[in-house]
Amino acid sequence: MGLIINDAMEMDSGVTIQSQYANIFEMNVRKMKEGEHLVYAVFYFYASKEARMNNKEYIKKDFCTVCATSLDDLHGQAYAEFKKKFENVEDA
C-alpha cells in the first residue's frame, strides 16, 4: 500500500518534482490510556512507485501521528491522517 501525491515538492537542490510515491517505512504504537493509542508513522517519499519497487533511495521523509481509539487497521488510520497534508493524493 502507498500513496501517489500529485502536489509539487521542491527538493533541497531546487528541483521541483510534480508527483511522488510515499509509503510507511515504520510505525510505533504507544498506549496512552485505556482505549487510546498514539500511532507514530514515518513515511518515505520516492520519485515514483517504480523507484520504490527497484529499491532506489528515498528522496524525503515525513511523519504523522494519530490518536487511535481502535487497534483495527492502524496502517489505514495512519494513511488517512497523512493524506490530510496534501491537496491531490490517491491510493496506489
GIHU-V994728 format. One record per backbone hydrogen bond with DSSP energy under -1.0 kcal/mol. CO is the residue of the C=O (numbers start at 1). NH is the residue of the N-H. Records with the same first field share a line. If there is no record, write none. Layout:
BEGIN
CO: NH, NH
END
This chain:
BEGIN
2: 92
3: 22
4: 90
5: 20
9: 17
11: 14
15: 11
17: 9
20: 5
21: 46
22: 3
23: 44
26: 42
28: 40
30: 38
33: 36
36: 32, 33
37: 68
38: 30
39: 66
40: 28
41: 64
42: 25, 26
43: 62
44: 23
45: 59
46: 21
48: 52
49: 53
50: 54
51: 56
52: 55
60: 45
62: 43
64: 41
66: 39
68: 37
73: 77
74: 78
75: 79
76: 80
77: 81
78: 82
79: 83
82: 85
83: 86
88: 6
90: 4
END
